[in-house]
Amino acid sequence: VSTQSTGSNKKQMKVFILLCALFSLSLAQTRPIWPSAASVSVFVEGWGERREDRHFFRWFYDETAGKERFEGPTEWNGEFYWTIVIIDTVAKKEWFVVHQPGLVECYTGADNHSLPHPNFNRAHFVGKAEIDYTVVDHWVERDNEGRDLVQIFDRADNGEIKRVDVSSHVSRRPHSVTFHYHEFDAGSQDPALWTLPAEIQKICNNVQKVEDLINN
């Protein structure tokens, strides 16, 4: 047997062992699970008309209650406001409150959104990574052409989701939106989060759809 043939066999054996190890490791991993209720700080990159768009907000949601709340800085009508949005998916109603120093505005109207619940059942484990000095498991969902559609990173020790990258390949120039999750607190939320203070409720203006008002 030639030395070249022996070397080739060894390389093939190493590749086979590596593939077996990765396959065994993937079987041992638990796919990420999105909590049914939580509060989390979210920093988003690339979400909007421009790739450089950045957004930050605190998100509270509870699927059992069918409600969610967003708080954070928002540009509206050419000005920046501290904004609170409350959505009741059961009553099909939304509240939109904007704050500036000395000013509060409130609008309420119909809403037909449903609570998002990401499903990662198609995710495949591809290895380890590190986010903010924390070891995470790296998962990928791919399309039929083998292109990455969603990348999920969850903590290796407790499964807390740290980051999700969503890619679009509908144009010649692929575009990705990245969600960074911080202060992820899974569990039932305080019912008081879904109710505005009485002094704000009494000035709330009825509109047909809050979403149309926000997007104007």
Accessible surface in RSA format (square Angstrom, percent):
REM  Atomic radii and reference values for relative SASA: ProtOr
REM  Chains: A
REM  Algorithm: Lee & Richards
REM  Probe-radius: 1.40
REM  Slices: 20
REM RES _ NUM      All-atoms   Total-Side   Main-Chain    Non-polar    All polar
REM                ABS   REL    ABS   REL    ABS   REL    ABS   REL    ABS   REL
RES VAL A   1   166.08 109.3  85.32  77.2  80.76 194.6  97.50  84.7  68.57 186.0
RES SER A   2    67.43  57.0  50.76  67.7  16.67  38.4  51.39 109.4  16.05  22.5
RES THR A   3   125.08  89.0 114.09 115.7  10.99  26.2  81.02 108.8  44.06  66.6
RES GLN A   4   156.88  87.7 142.61 104.2  14.28  34.0  54.78 116.6 102.11  77.4
RES SER A   5    47.13  39.8  39.82  53.1   7.30  16.8  24.52  52.2  22.61  31.7
RES THR A   6    53.74  38.2  52.72  53.4   1.02   2.4  42.68  57.3  11.06  16.7
RES GLY A   7    29.34  36.2   0.00   N/A  29.34  36.2  27.96  76.7   1.38   3.1
RES SER A   8    49.16  41.5  43.80  58.5   5.36  12.3  25.73  54.8  23.43  32.8
RES ASN A   9    83.32  57.5  78.49  75.9   4.83  11.6  24.80  59.7  58.52  56.6
RES LYS A  10   128.83  62.9 124.90  76.6   3.93   9.4  73.20  65.9  55.64  59.3
RES LYS A  11   147.38  71.9 145.85  89.5   1.53   3.6  89.56  80.6  57.82  61.6
RES GLN A  12   116.70  65.3 108.92  79.6   7.78  18.5  41.91  89.2  74.79  56.7
RES MET A  13   110.48  57.2 107.69  71.3   2.79   6.6  98.61  83.8  11.87  15.7
RES LYS A  14   145.88  71.2 139.87  85.8   6.01  14.3  84.46  76.0  61.43  65.4
RES VAL A  15    85.91  56.5  84.86  76.8   1.05   2.5  85.87  74.6   0.04   0.1
RES PHE A  16   124.03  62.0 122.11  75.6   1.91   5.0 123.61  74.9   0.42   1.2
RES ILE A  17   102.34  58.2 100.64  75.0   1.70   4.1 101.74  73.3   0.61   1.6
RES LEU A  18   105.63  58.8 103.18  73.8   2.45   6.2 105.51  74.1   0.12   0.3
RES LEU A  19   105.75  58.9 102.15  73.1   3.60   9.0 102.33  71.9   3.42   9.2
RES CYS A  20    54.05  40.9  49.46  55.2   4.58  10.8  26.58  67.4  27.46  29.6
RES ALA A  21    54.84  50.4  42.34  65.3  12.50  28.4  50.35  70.9   4.50  11.9
RES LEU A  22    81.90  45.6  79.16  56.6   2.73   6.9  79.57  55.9   2.33   6.3
RES PHE A  23   129.37  64.7 124.02  76.8   5.36  13.9 128.56  77.9   0.81   2.3
RES SER A  24    67.56  57.1  60.25  80.4   7.31  16.8  34.11  72.6  33.45  46.9
RES LEU A  25    70.19  39.1  66.44  47.5   3.75   9.4  69.82  49.0   0.37   1.0
RES SER A  26    35.15  29.7  24.96  33.3  10.19  23.5  17.20  36.6  17.95  25.1
RES LEU A  27   127.55  71.0  98.61  70.5  28.95  72.8 101.69  71.4  25.86  69.6
RES ALA A  28    78.65  72.3  41.82  64.5  36.83  83.8  53.10  74.8  25.56  67.7
RES GLN A  29    37.29  20.9  20.63  15.1  16.66  39.7   2.03   4.3  35.26  26.7
RES THR A  30   101.22  72.0  87.15  88.4  14.07  33.5  58.35  78.4  42.87  64.8
RES ARG A  31   106.78  44.8 100.66  51.3   6.12  14.6  19.19  26.2  87.59  53.1
RES PRO A  32     8.18   6.0   0.00   0.0   8.18  29.7   2.11   1.7   6.08  37.8
RES ILE A  33   130.04  74.0 115.79  86.3  14.25  34.3 118.77  85.5  11.27  30.6
RES TRP A  34     8.32   3.3   3.12   1.5   5.20  12.2   3.12   1.7   5.20   8.4
RES PRO A  35    31.66  23.1  21.89  20.0   9.77  35.5  31.66  26.1   0.00   0.0
RES SER A  36    62.25  52.6  56.53  75.4   5.72  13.2  24.47  52.1  37.78  52.9
RES ALA A  37     9.31   8.6   7.28  11.2   2.04   4.6   7.28  10.2   2.04   5.4
RES ALA A  38     0.00   0.0   0.00   0.0   0.00   0.0   0.00   0.0   0.00   0.0
RES SER A  39     6.66   5.6   6.66   8.9   0.00   0.0   0.09   0.2   6.57   9.2
RES VAL A  40     0.00   0.0   0.00   0.0   0.00   0.0   0.00   0.0   0.00   0.0
RES SER A  41     6.41   5.4   6.41   8.6   0.00   0.0   2.60   5.5   3.81   5.3
RES VAL A  42     2.54   1.7   2.54   2.3   0.00   0.0   2.54   2.2   0.00   0.0
RES PHE A  43    69.10  34.6  69.10  42.8   0.00   0.0  69.10  41.9   0.00   0.0
RES VAL A  44     0.00   0.0   0.00   0.0   0.00   0.0   0.00   0.0   0.00   0.0
RES GLU A  45    51.85  29.8  51.00  38.6   0.84   2.0  11.35  22.0  40.50  33.1
RES GLY A  46     3.66   4.5   0.00   N/A   3.66   4.5   3.28   9.0   0.38   0.8
RES TRP A  47   125.07  50.2 124.02  60.0   1.05   2.5  93.72  50.0  31.35  50.9
RES GLY A  48    46.86  57.8   0.00   N/A  46.86  57.8  25.53  70.1  21.33  47.8
RES GLU A  49   181.55 104.2 139.81 105.8  41.74  99.4  62.10 120.1 119.46  97.5
RES ARG A  50   147.83  62.1 142.59  72.7   5.24  12.5  50.47  69.0  97.36  59.0
RES ARG A  51    87.15  36.6  75.75  38.6  11.40  27.1  43.91  60.0  43.23  26.2
RES GLU A  52   109.72  63.0  97.90  74.1  11.82  28.2  56.97 110.2  52.75  43.1
RES ASP A  53    17.73  12.4  13.50  13.4   4.23  10.0   7.75  18.2   9.98  10.0
RES ARG A  54   122.39  51.4  96.61  49.2  25.78  61.4  39.67  54.2  82.72  50.1
RES HIS A  55    77.55  42.4  71.16  49.5   6.39  16.4  53.76  55.4  23.79  27.7
RES PHE A  56    92.85  46.5  86.44  53.5   6.40  16.7  86.44  52.4   6.40  18.3
RES PHE A  57    30.83  15.4  30.83  19.1   0.00   0.0  30.83  18.7   0.00   0.0
RES ARG A  58    52.63  22.1  52.54  26.8   0.09   0.2  27.57  37.7  25.06  15.2
RES TRP A  59    20.78   8.3  20.78  10.1   0.00   0.0  20.78  11.1   0.00   0.0
RES PHE A  60    30.57  15.3  30.57  18.9   0.00   0.0  30.57  18.5   0.00   0.0
RES TYR A  61     0.84   0.4   0.84   0.5   0.00   0.0   0.84   0.6   0.00   0.0
RES ASP A  62    11.15   7.8  11.15  11.1   0.00   0.0   0.21   0.5  10.94  10.9
RES GLU A  63    55.40  31.8  37.56  28.4  17.84  42.5  18.64  36.0  36.77  30.0
RES THR A  64   134.93  96.0 100.60 102.0  34.33  81.8  77.94 104.7  56.99  86.2
RES ALA A  65    35.99  33.1  20.79  32.1  15.20  34.6  30.68  43.2   5.31  14.1
RES GLY A  66     6.05   7.5   0.00   N/A   6.05   7.5   6.05  16.6   0.00   0.0
RES LYS A  67    55.36  27.0  55.36  34.0   0.00   0.0  10.11   9.1  45.25  48.2
RES GLU A  68     7.07   4.1   7.07   5.3   0.00   0.0   0.00   0.0   7.07   5.8
RES ARG A  69    29.28  12.3  29.28  14.9   0.00   0.0   0.00   0.0  29.28  17.7
RES PHE A  70    55.82  27.9  55.46  34.4   0.36   0.9  55.46  33.6   0.36   1.0
RES GLU A  71    35.06  20.1  33.89  25.6   1.16   2.8   1.11   2.2  33.94  27.7
RES GLY A  72     4.84   6.0   0.00   N/A   4.84   6.0   2.51   6.9   2.34   5.2
RES PRO A  73    72.02  52.5  54.50  49.7  17.51  63.7  54.50  45.0  17.51 108.9
RES THR A  74    48.76  34.7  44.83  45.4   3.94   9.4  34.13  45.8  14.64  22.1
RES GLU A  75   107.00  61.4  82.51  62.4  24.49  58.3  20.09  38.9  86.91  71.0
RES TRP A  76    15.25   6.1  12.24   5.9   3.01   7.1  15.11   8.1   0.13   0.2
RES ASN A  77    99.87  68.9  62.12  60.0  37.75  90.9  32.75  78.8  67.12  64.9
RES GLY A  78    66.44  81.9   0.00   N/A  66.44  81.9  28.87  79.2  37.57  84.2
RES GLU A  79    86.25  49.5  81.57  61.7   4.67  11.1  30.24  58.5  56.01  45.7
RES PHE A  80   138.60  69.3 124.40  77.0  14.20  37.0 124.58  75.5  14.02  40.1
RES TYR A  81    16.02   7.5  10.92   6.2   5.10  13.3   4.78   3.6  11.25  13.9
RES TRP A  82   116.35  46.7 111.46  53.9   4.89  11.5 102.58  54.7  13.76  22.3
RES THR A  83     6.74   4.8   6.11   6.2   0.62   1.5   5.93   8.0   0.81   1.2
RES ILE A  84    19.24  10.9  19.15  14.3   0.09   0.2  19.15  13.8   0.09   0.2
RES VAL A  85    20.21  13.3  20.21  18.3   0.00   0.0  20.21  17.6   0.00   0.0
RES ILE A  86     1.65   0.9   1.54   1.1   0.11   0.3   1.54   1.1   0.11   0.3
RES ILE A  87    12.02   6.8  12.02   9.0   0.00   0.0  12.02   8.7   0.00   0.0
RES ASP A  88    16.65  11.7  16.65  16.6   0.00   0.0   1.19   2.8  15.45  15.4
RES THR A  89    19.92  14.2  13.80  14.0   6.12  14.6   5.40   7.3  14.52  22.0
RES VAL A  90   113.66  74.8  89.76  81.3  23.90  57.6  94.95  82.5  18.71  50.8
RES ALA A  91    64.60  59.4  34.02  52.5  30.59  69.6  44.78  63.1  19.82  52.5
RES LYS A  92   105.60  51.5 100.68  61.8   4.92  11.7  70.55  63.5  35.05  37.3
RES LYS A  93    79.92  39.0  79.92  49.0   0.00   0.0  31.03  27.9  48.89  52.1
RES GLU A  94     7.72   4.4   7.72   5.8   0.00   0.0   0.00   0.0   7.72   6.3
RES TRP A  95    54.22  21.8  53.96  26.1   0.26   0.6  38.76  20.7  15.47  25.1
RES PHE A  96     1.91   1.0   1.90   1.2   0.02   0.0   1.90   1.1   0.02   0.0
RES VAL A  97     0.27   0.2   0.27   0.2   0.00   0.0   0.27   0.2   0.00   0.0
RES VAL A  98     0.19   0.1   0.14   0.1   0.05   0.1   0.14   0.1   0.05   0.1
RES HIS A  99    48.19  26.3  45.83  31.9   2.35   6.0  31.80  32.8  16.39  19.1
RES GLN A 100    48.04  26.9  36.65  26.8  11.39  27.1  14.90  31.7  33.14  25.1
RES PRO A 101   141.43 103.1 107.53  98.0  33.90 123.2 120.02  99.1  21.41 133.1
RES GLY A 102    94.77 116.9   0.00   N/A  94.77 116.9  45.49 124.8  49.28 110.4
RES LEU A 103    72.53  40.4  68.75  49.2   3.78   9.5  70.84  49.8   1.69   4.6
RES VAL A 104    56.15  36.9  39.90  36.1  16.24  39.1  39.90  34.7  16.24  44.1
RES GLU A 105    43.02  24.7  39.98  30.2   3.04   7.2  19.71  38.1  23.30  19.0
RES CYS A 106     0.29   0.2   0.00   0.0   0.29   0.7   0.00   0.0   0.29   0.3
RES TYR A 107    38.34  17.9  38.34  21.8   0.00   0.0  15.78  11.9  22.56  27.8
RES THR A 108     7.48   5.3   7.38   7.5   0.11   0.3   7.38   9.9   0.11   0.2
RES GLY A 109     8.43  10.4   0.00   N/A   8.43  10.4   8.43  23.1   0.00   0.0
RES ALA A 110    55.87  51.4  48.24  74.4   7.63  17.4  51.13  72.0   4.74  12.6
RES ASP A 111     6.42   4.5   1.62   1.6   4.79  11.3   2.67   6.3   3.74   3.7
RES ASN A 112   108.58  74.9  88.24  85.3  20.34  49.0  29.54  71.1  79.05  76.4
RES HIS A 113    71.82  39.3  67.72  47.1   4.10  10.5  50.91  52.5  20.91  24.3
RES SER A 114    88.68  74.9  73.99  98.7  14.69  33.9  40.55  86.4  48.13  67.4
RES LEU A 115    30.22  16.8  11.21   8.0  19.01  47.8  11.21   7.9  19.01  51.1
RES PRO A 116    66.95  48.8  56.22  51.2  10.73  39.0  66.53  54.9   0.41   2.6
RES HIS A 117    92.06  50.3  67.92  47.2  24.13  61.7  48.02  49.5  44.04  51.2
RES PRO A 118    47.35  34.5  33.54  30.6  13.80  50.2  44.74  36.9   2.60  16.2
RES ASN A 119    99.16  68.4  73.09  70.6  26.07  62.8  32.15  77.4  67.02  64.8
RES PHE A 120    13.71   6.9   8.33   5.2   5.38  14.0   9.31   5.6   4.41  12.6
RES ASN A 121   105.55  72.8  94.23  91.1  11.32  27.3  25.16  60.5  80.39  77.7
RES ARG A 122   146.91  61.7 139.61  71.2   7.31  17.4  68.06  93.0  78.86  47.8
RES ALA A 123     0.23   0.2   0.00   0.0   0.23   0.5   0.00   0.0   0.23   0.6
RES HIS A 124   106.94  58.4 104.30  72.5   2.64   6.7  65.29  67.3  41.65  48.5
RES PHE A 125    20.31  10.2   2.35   1.5  17.96  46.7   2.35   1.4  17.96  51.4
RES VAL A 126    60.20  39.6  28.22  25.5  31.98  77.1  35.18  30.6  25.02  67.9
RES GLY A 127    15.39  19.0   0.00   N/A  15.39  19.0  15.39  42.2   0.00   0.0
RES LYS A 128   109.74  53.5  78.39  48.1  31.35  74.6  62.87  56.6  46.87  49.9
RES ALA A 129    35.36  32.5  20.05  30.9  15.30  34.8  33.18  46.7   2.18   5.8
RES GLU A 130   113.64  65.2  84.54  64.0  29.10  69.3  23.57  45.6  90.07  73.5
RES ILE A 131    30.75  17.5  27.53  20.5   3.22   7.8  30.75  22.1   0.00   0.0
RES ASP A 132    94.83  66.4  69.48  69.2  25.36  60.0  28.91  68.0  65.92  65.7
RES TYR A 133   206.57  96.4 178.23 101.4  28.34  73.7 129.99  97.7  76.59  94.4
RES THR A 134    34.76  24.7  31.57  32.0   3.19   7.6  12.96  17.4  21.80  33.0
RES VAL A 135    79.64  52.4  74.27  67.2   5.37  12.9  74.27  64.5   5.37  14.6
RES VAL A 136     0.00   0.0   0.00   0.0   0.00   0.0   0.00   0.0   0.00   0.0
RES ASP A 137     9.51   6.7   9.51   9.5   0.00   0.0   0.00   0.0   9.51   9.5
RES HIS A 138    36.06  19.7  36.06  25.1   0.00   0.0  23.20  23.9  12.86  15.0
RES TRP A 139     4.84   1.9   4.84   2.3   0.00   0.0   4.84   2.6   0.00   0.0
RES VAL A 140     2.53   1.7   2.51   2.3   0.02   0.0   2.51   2.2   0.02   0.1
RES GLU A 141    19.71  11.3  19.44  14.7   0.27   0.7   1.48   2.9  18.23  14.9
RES ARG A 142   100.44  42.2  89.25  45.5  11.19  26.6  24.97  34.1  75.47  45.7
RES ASP A 143    30.18  21.1  19.35  19.3  10.82  25.6  19.96  47.0  10.22  10.2
RES ASN A 144   158.26 109.1 118.66 114.7  39.60  95.4  35.77  86.1 122.49 118.4
RES GLU A 145   133.42  76.6  98.69  74.7  34.72  82.7  45.74  88.5  87.67  71.6
RES GLY A 146    46.65  57.5   0.00   N/A  46.65  57.5  26.66  73.2  20.00  44.8
RES ARG A 147    98.71  41.4  93.52  47.7   5.19  12.4  43.74  59.8  54.96  33.3
RES ASP A 148    46.46  32.5  41.57  41.4   4.89  11.6  13.43  31.6  33.03  32.9
RES LEU A 149    54.53  30.4  53.84  38.5   0.68   1.7  54.28  38.1   0.25   0.7
RES VAL A 150    27.70  18.2  27.34  24.8   0.36   0.9  27.70  24.1   0.00   0.0
RES GLN A 151    42.11  23.5  42.11  30.8   0.00   0.0   1.49   3.2  40.62  30.8
RES ILE A 152     0.00   0.0   0.00   0.0   0.00   0.0   0.00   0.0   0.00   0.0
RES PHE A 153    22.00  11.0  22.00  13.6   0.00   0.0  22.00  13.3   0.00   0.0
RES ASP A 154     4.57   3.2   4.57   4.6   0.00   0.0   0.00   0.0   4.57   4.6
RES ARG A 155    63.74  26.8  61.96  31.6   1.78   4.2   0.05   0.1  63.69  38.6
RES ALA A 156    44.45  40.9  14.20  21.9  30.25  68.8  14.52  20.4  29.93  79.3
RES ASP A 157   104.03  72.9  62.55  62.3  41.48  98.1  48.51 114.2  55.52  55.4
RES ASN A 158    95.80  66.1  57.31  55.4  38.49  92.7  40.84  98.3  54.96  53.1
RES GLY A 159    31.77  39.2   0.00   N/A  31.77  39.2  21.83  59.9   9.94  22.3
RES GLU A 160    44.34  25.5  34.37  26.0   9.97  23.7  19.76  38.2  24.58  20.1
RES ILE A 161     3.41   1.9   1.40   1.0   2.00   4.8   1.40   1.0   2.00   5.4
RES LYS A 162    26.56  13.0  23.84  14.6   2.71   6.5   1.31   1.2  25.25  26.9
RES ARG A 163    72.61  30.5  72.61  37.0   0.00   0.0   3.20   4.4  69.41  42.1
RES VAL A 164    11.09   7.3  11.09  10.0   0.00   0.0  11.09   9.6   0.00   0.0
RES ASP A 165    13.38   9.4  13.04  13.0   0.34   0.8   1.32   3.1  12.07  12.0
RES VAL A 166    62.92  41.4  61.19  55.4   1.72   4.2  61.19  53.2   1.72   4.7
RES SER A 167    21.54  18.2  13.55  18.1   7.99  18.4   3.20   6.8  18.34  25.7
RES SER A 168    44.18  37.3  38.46  51.3   5.73  13.2  34.45  73.4   9.74  13.6
RES HIS A 169    47.74  26.1  28.69  19.9  19.06  48.7  25.88  26.7  21.86  25.4
RES VAL A 170   144.69  95.2 104.67  94.8  40.01  96.4 112.48  97.7  32.21  87.4
RES SER A 171    67.86  57.3  50.23  67.0  17.63  40.6  47.48 101.1  20.38  28.5
RES ARG A 172   247.30 103.8 211.19 107.7  36.11  86.0  90.81 124.1 156.49  94.8
RES ARG A 173   160.33  67.3 157.29  80.2   3.03   7.2  61.57  84.1  98.76  59.9
RES PRO A 174    76.79  56.0  66.40  60.5  10.39  37.8  66.66  55.0  10.13  63.0
RES HIS A 175    46.14  25.2  44.33  30.8   1.81   4.6  39.80  41.0   6.34   7.4
RES SER A 176    53.59  45.3  39.79  53.1  13.80  31.8  22.90  48.8  30.69  43.0
RES VAL A 177    24.52  16.1  24.52  22.2   0.00   0.0  24.52  21.3   0.00   0.0
RES THR A 178    14.38  10.2  14.30  14.5   0.08   0.2   0.73   1.0  13.65  20.6
RES PHE A 179    43.49  21.8  43.49  26.9   0.00   0.0  43.49  26.4   0.00   0.0
RES HIS A 180    33.75  18.4  33.75  23.5   0.00   0.0  19.36  20.0  14.38  16.7
RES TYR A 181    15.87   7.4  15.30   8.7   0.57   1.5   1.21   0.9  14.66  18.1
RES HIS A 182    70.65  38.6  70.14  48.7   0.52   1.3  45.66  47.1  24.99  29.1
RES GLU A 183   126.51  72.6 101.74  77.0  24.77  59.0  55.63 107.6  70.88  57.9
RES PHE A 184    25.11  12.6   4.78   3.0  20.34  52.9   4.78   2.9  20.34  58.2
RES ASP A 185    87.04  61.0  83.76  83.4   3.27   7.7  19.60  46.1  67.43  67.3
RES ALA A 186    63.50  58.4  36.57  56.4  26.93  61.3  36.83  51.9  26.68  70.7
RES GLY A 187    34.36  42.4   0.00   N/A  34.36  42.4  33.23  91.2   1.13   2.5
RES SER A 188   105.37  89.0  74.16  99.0  31.22  71.9  35.27  75.1  70.11  98.2
RES GLN A 189    24.99  14.0  12.86   9.4  12.13  28.9   2.56   5.4  22.43  17.0
RES ASP A 190    88.05  61.7  75.86  75.5  12.19  28.8  31.62  74.4  56.43  56.3
RES PRO A 191   100.65  73.4  95.84  87.4   4.81  17.5  96.23  79.5   4.42  27.5
RES ALA A 192    67.78  62.3  51.40  79.3  16.38  37.3  59.08  83.2   8.69  23.0
RES LEU A 193    35.33  19.7  33.86  24.2   1.46   3.7  35.18  24.7   0.14   0.4
RES TRP A 194    22.65   9.1   9.67   4.7  12.98  30.5   6.68   3.6  15.97  25.9
RES THR A 195    83.80  59.6  72.08  73.1  11.72  27.9  48.57  65.2  35.23  53.3
RES LEU A 196     9.64   5.4   3.79   2.7   5.86  14.7   4.08   2.9   5.56  15.0
RES PRO A 197    64.88  47.3  53.15  48.4  11.73  42.6  64.48  53.2   0.40   2.5
RES ALA A 198    76.84  70.7  66.06 101.9  10.78  24.5  67.37  94.9   9.48  25.1
RES GLU A 199   108.46  62.3 101.66  76.9   6.80  16.2  48.14  93.1  60.32  49.2
RES ILE A 200    19.08  10.9  19.08  14.2   0.00   0.0  19.08  13.7   0.00   0.0
RES GLN A 201    88.12  49.3  73.29  53.6  14.83  35.3  22.28  47.4  65.83  49.9
RES LYS A 202   167.45  81.7 125.58  77.1  41.87  99.7  82.97  74.7  84.48  90.0
RES ILE A 203    77.82  44.3  64.61  48.1  13.21  31.8  72.61  52.3   5.22  14.2
RES CYS A 204    27.65  20.9   6.94   7.7  20.70  48.7   6.94  17.6  20.70  22.3
RES ASN A 205    75.51  52.1  71.12  68.7   4.39  10.6  18.91  45.5  56.60  54.7
RES ASN A 206   128.01  88.3  99.24  95.9  28.77  69.3  31.86  76.7  96.15  92.9
RES VAL A 207    44.95  29.6  28.06  25.4  16.89  40.7  37.41  32.5   7.54  20.4
RES GLN A 208   161.72  90.4 140.67 102.8  21.05  50.1  53.55 114.0 108.17  82.0
RES LYS A 209    66.02  32.2  61.99  38.0   4.03   9.6  33.57  30.2  32.45  34.6
RES VAL A 210     0.00   0.0   0.00   0.0   0.00   0.0   0.00   0.0   0.00   0.0
RES GLU A 211    60.41  34.7  59.65  45.1   0.76   1.8  17.24  33.4  43.17  35.2
RES ASP A 212    79.24  55.5  75.49  75.1   3.74   8.9  28.40  66.8  50.84  50.7
RES LEU A 213    38.19  21.3  35.34  25.3   2.85   7.2  37.00  26.0   1.19   3.2
RES ILE A 214    51.79  29.5  41.90  31.2   9.89  23.8  41.90  30.2   9.89  26.8
RES ASN A 215   110.02  75.9  75.50  73.0  34.52  83.1  30.64  73.7  79.39  76.7
RES ASN A 216   133.95  92.4  86.99  84.1  46.96 113.1  52.71 126.9  81.24  78.5
END  Absolute sums over single chains surface
CHAIN  1 A    13531.8      11103.4       2428.4       7701.4       5830.3
END  Absolute sums over all chains
TOTAL         13531.8      11103.4       2428.4       7701.4       5830.3
